Each structure stands twice: as C-alpha cells, then as structure tokens.
C-alpha cells in the first residue's frame, strides 16, 4: 500500500495540477502541497517542476512515478486475485466513451449480460475526446475505451475487438435553409463540414475524406477541437457535420439528418498484453454470439437506394 504522500504525488502527476488533485482527493490544495513537499524533503530531490501554469515531473520524479504506478498495478492484480479466491469477481470496469455519444443510443447488450454475470463489478463511464481517451487508457486511468477501428489502428500498443456497427449520417440544423428542401446527403455537397481536428482525433478527418471521395463530394473541411464546438457551429447554420447514429444529437428535432450509406466500425480497445481479470471477463463476454448491428429507425430506403458500404470507408 502507498503512503499518503505517495498517493497524493501520483494524483498530481496524473492530473498535472495541485488544484485538480485536491478536488479528486477531496482534500485541500495546501494539504496536497504539504505532503508532496514532505516527500521531496525526505528523498532529497524535487519530484515536480512547478510553474504558475503547469506542474510536470522532473527526471527523478518520472522514475518515482513509474515505480509507484507499477507498485499500484501489482497491488491491484494481487487484490483482485485474492478476492477471486474469496468469492465472485469484484471491482470496477472503467470505460471511456467519446464526447457526443449517448450510452442510451448504443447496443448495450454486452453490458447487461456482463452485469448479470458479475453483479459485484461496477461499470463507470468517462467521456473524453478520441485522443484524450487513448491517453487515459495508455496511462492506466481507464481499462477500456469504446472507439472506432480507424482511430485505434494508429496505436500499435493497444489491442481491440469488435463492438458493433453504426450508420453514418450528415447533419445540419433544422433551421438551416437547406433543411426544408434537401432530399439527400448529396444536396449538402459544397458546405462547410465541421469535424474533429487531428489534435483531437487521429481518424475523424481522414474518414470523412474517404467517404466524400467515394461519393464524389467536395466539402470544405473545418477542423474543430471538440464536439461542443462542432455542434455550436452546426446549430448556428454555418455548415454540417458527419456523425454516427448513436450520437446523442442524431435524433434531436433541432437537427436534420441525412443517410450516407456508410457505417462506423466500433471497437473496444485496451492496453496490449495481459489485461486485468475484470477486463478479461468483459472481453470474454464480447466473444459470445454478437448482437445484430444497430438497426436504423428511420423509414426504409426506397428501392434502388445505396446500401451501406463496408469496404474502404469503414471506421
């Protein structure tokens, strides 16, 4: 078990802030600072470089941080193994979900069956950007993330397995001039397309470009730092965006949505290597006969309409 100063040091290192660490630990900022200073005095060197804007690890601090993280991980594995000898699997599965995605709009059968099989395991859900979730996963702050296959293929140190497919749609505001007259996604061609920037998502713009190229579309791509910026621009009639039908906004009356005939391939991703027993149990649940792809709830396509494409533009 870690001492209190060691615990505080880990949280400050992971949050990059004394104030955020204090909030997470439910203690005062002065208490966090005091314990870490005490730890540094005992060690005889600084663990953190402090500026008015940021806190980062010193070279010595990085060594101590990595060692303590390994110690915590070893303890968690041992505790999990001991609990399994005593009774059922216990603990928490920490899942990362992308901003804009709505858990109620996802095919969550695997969550239901997992909870029935392991009632003493809690599932907590944290929302983040694509790259933010990957960073949290690689830093062991999350156990799994739900993302796209094209996104996760950028990271060879992560493993993944199939989750489900969702239809992809183009979306504009219901008050946009084209909302009343456009009949298909093709009628939006040439608009501004607001998408997550490469700093927020490794694959969002590339996926859109693949879809547009396959359809012969010519949109003006506008990179955005987050989902909120995208939806604000769309709501102000500045252009459109490309989203999955599991998005919280995909069925809102505030927007008009158009089918593209393309799909996103969603995956569960985790750190490569031996997963924890809880992650392993969840992945085993995923290998059960898969649920059918998410069903389209809009009116059926007319005869001769394009079917979803599964080659070259899947995400």
Secondary structure, DSSP 8 states (H G I E B T S, - for coil): ---HHHHHHHHHHHHT-HHHHHHHHTS-HHHHHHHHHHHHHHHTS-SEEE-SS-EEE-HHHHHHHHHHHHHHHHHHHHHHHHHHHHSS--EEEEEEEETTB-GGGS--HHHHHHHHH-TTEEEEEEEE-HHHHHHHHHTTS-SEEEEEHHHHTT-TTEEEEEEEEEEEEEEEETTSGGGTT--SGGGGTTSEEEEE-TTT-SSHHHHHHHHHHHHT---EEEEESSHHHHHHHHHTTS-BEEEETTBTTTT-TTEEEEEEEEEEEEEEEEESSS--HHHHHHHHHHTSS--------S----TT----B-SSS--
